[in-house]
Amino acid sequence: MLHHLLVVASQVGILFALMAVGALSRKFKIMDEPSVKGMVNILVLIVTPCLIMDVFQRPFEVALLGQLALAAAIVVALHAVLIAAAHWIVPGKSLRRTSVLKLSMVLSNAGFMGIPLEQAVFGAEGVFFGVVYVAVFNLVIWSWGYRTMRGHQHAADGRGGTNWRVMLVNPGTIGLALGLPLFLSSYTLPPVFRQPVAMLADLNTPLAMLIIGYYLAGMRVKPVLRDPGAYLAAFVRLVASPLVFMGVLWCLRSWLDPLMALALITAACAPSAAM
């Protein structure tokens, strides 16, 4: 137990060190807005699909497929409950503010922070199960999340509806469309393709932490600390949601692989995602 706590603490320290590099890069003008936007595009459009593809490069097992399907159903249900709760908890007239608070409550940083923690504590098996959460997260963020963020921008002109093209064709669905057939067929990509995919997947955490550090360095802290809604969102995201999720998984413990349950809990306990 103590060993796992030390491993997690060490990994969190590494993440903060990477964020510090991003913050210093902003301070010393090594990174600027155009370069960071390019990094975000690489992270979202290239690294995310490669991460999902890389994890699915393993032999097919029927029992494992059943576990993945059950895990996906549980994670979808969790997000549905969180979305309903967020709409009920967060009132307010400011569409921009309420959108940010809702997203902060519902979406965890399962990919950029959850994956390295799962890798450090549980190894490759943990990452494989954790990617189930990331896959559902991507579906949610490009459907409900995209609509929520765009809704406040286009509320005045009535263009805040669902964009079905974005919902159905996005980095998450592309990664699943490429990775799932590889798993189902037990097909292993030739080294000339697999190695670049794996190398790009490895950029997931360092690239994300640099970007987060850059934006944190430019954030105004005082308005956030004075906003009661921020504390409410943090409580739901970091305390209430993980506790409820752990309770649900405990009730389903006889059907779930213990390692998969731990990997999903790790993803659910991650702080709010950065958008």
N, C-alpha and C positions, 0 to 999 in steps of 0.2 A: 504493500500500500504506500509506504513512505517513498519507495523507489519510483512509483508511478507519479506521485505528487512532485518529486524532484524533476522528473522528466518533463512533466507539463510546465512547471515553473521555468525550467531552462528553455523550453520551446517558446513560451510566451516572451521571455527575455530576448530571444533571437528576433521575434516579430517586432518588438519595440525598437530593437537596434536598427532593423531595416527601415522602420518608419522614421527614426531619427535621421537616417541618411537622406530620406526624401525631404524631411523638413529643412535640413541643412542645405540641400541642393536648391531649395527655393530661396533661402536666405542669401546664399552666395551666387544666385542667379545662374546656377548650372542648368537648372530646368526652368522652363517657362510654360505659359499656357498652351501654345501650339505644340510643343514637344510632348507635354503631358497628355493632350488630347490624342496625339498619335499613339502614345503608349496605351491609353485606354482602348483604342480601337484594336490594337494588336492583342491586348489581353482578352477582350470580349469576343472578337471575331475569329481569332486564330487559336489562342491558347486554350480557351474553354472547350471547343470541340476536340482539340487534341488531347486534353486531359481525360475526357470521357472515353474517347477511342482507346487511349493507352491503357486505362484501367480494365476495359472489356477484353483485352488481349489475354485470354486464359481459356483452358479447356471447359467445355460445356458440361454441366451437371443438372439433371432434372430437379433434384432436391434443392439445389441452389437457385434455380429459376423460380421455384415456388416461394422460397424465402424472399427473393427480390420482389416478386409480385406483391407479397403480403406487406413488405416494408414500404413499397411505393404507395399502396392503399392507405397505410397508416399515416404516412407523411402527407398525402393529399388531404386526408381527413383533418390532420392537425392544422394545416394551412387554412382549410375551410372554416374551422372553428375560430382561428385567430382573426381571419378577415371579418367574420361576423362580429366578434368581440370588439375589434378595432372600430368598426362602424358604429357600434353601440356606445363605446366608451368615449370616443373623441367627438365632441360636439364642436361648434365654432362657426363663425362667419367667414373666416379667412380660408379660402380653398387651398392656398399654397401651404399654410401652416398645418391644416388638418391632414393634407395629403402626406406631408413629411412625417407627421406623428404616426399615422396609420402604417406607413411603410416601415418605420422604425420598430413598431410593435410586432409586425408580422414576419419580416424578412431577416433571417440571421445571416451572418457572414460565414456560411457553411463551406464555401469553396476556398476563399483566400485565407481564413484562419482555422476553419475546421479541419481541412485536409492535412496541413502540416502537423496538427496535434494528433490526428488519427495515425499518421505515418510514424510519429515518434513513439506513441504508446502502444499501438496495436499492429504496426507493420503493414505490409501490402494488403493483407486480408481486410484490415480495418478500413483502408482507403477504398477498397472495392465496395464495401457496404456503404461507406460514407458518400460515395458518388451517387447512390440512389437518392439521397436527400438533395444533393446538388442538382441532379436531373429534374426533380420535381420543383426545386427552387427556381430553376431556369424557366420552366413552364409557367410558374406563377408570376415571376417578375416580368416576363414578356407578354403576359395577358393582363391580369389584374393590376400588376405594378405599373406597366406601361400606360394602361388606361387611367390609373389614378394620377400619375404624374402629368400626363398630357391633359387630363380633364381640367385641372385648374388653369392651364395655359389657354385652353380653347373654350372655356365656359362662356365667355362673352359672345363668341361667334357661333356657338353650337356645334363645334367640331370635336367634341370630347368623346366620341363614340369608340367602339371597339375596332381596332385595326386587325382584321382577320389575317391579313398577309403576315404581319409582324408576329401575331400570336402563333401561327402555324409554321412559319419559316423564320427561325432565329438560331443563334449559335447553340442553344441547348438542344433543340429538336434535330439540328444537323448532326451534332455529336452523337445523339442517340441513334439516328438513322444510319450512321456509319459504324458505330461501335456495337450496337446490339446484334446485327447480323454476324459480325465477327465472332461474338461470344456464342451465338446459337449454332454456328457452323464449326466452331473450334478452329477457325482459320487464323493462322498467324501470318502477319504481314512479313514480306521479305525484309531483311535487315536494312536495305537501302531506303525503305520507307518507314519501318518501325522505329529506327534510331532517331530520325528527325522528329517524328511524332512525340517520342518520349522526351527528347530534349526540349521541345516547345512546351510540353506539359509541365516540365520542371520549372518553367518561368512563372508558373501560376502565382506562387507565394511571393517571391522577391519583387516581381513587377507590381503586384497589387499593393504591397506594403510601401513601396516607394511612392506610389500614387497617393495612397491614403496619407502618408506623412507630409507630402507636398501640400495637400488641401488642408490638413489640420493646422499647418503652420500659418495659413492665411485666414483661419477661422476666427471670428470674434467670439471670445469665450464668455464674456460678461452677459450678453443677452441670453445665451443658452442657460447659464446658471440661474438667471432670474425668471426663467420660464417654468412654471409648475408642470406644464405638459411634458417637458423633457424628462422630468423625474418620473412621471407616470409611465411614459413610454419605456424608460429604462427598467422600471419595476416589472412591467409586463414582459419585456423582452428577456431580461436576465434572471427573473425570479419566478413569476407566475407561470409563464409558458413552459420552462424546463420542468418545473415541479409537476404540472399537469401531465406533460408528456411522459415523465418518468413513471407516474402513477398508471397511465394507460399501458405502457410497456410491461410494467410489473404484473398487471392483470393478464397480459397476454404471454407471460414468460414461458408457459408450457409449449407454445407454438413457435417461439422465436429462438433463433440461434443467439446465445449469450453475447458473442462477439459483435454480431450485427446490432443488437440492442444497445450495446455500449457505444458503438460508432455513431448510431443515430442520435443518442443522447448528447454526445460530444458536439455534433453538428447543430442540434437544437439549442445548446447552451452558448453558442457563439454570440458575440455582441451583434448589434444591428449592422446590416449590410450597407456598404457605401454605394450610392447611385450617382 
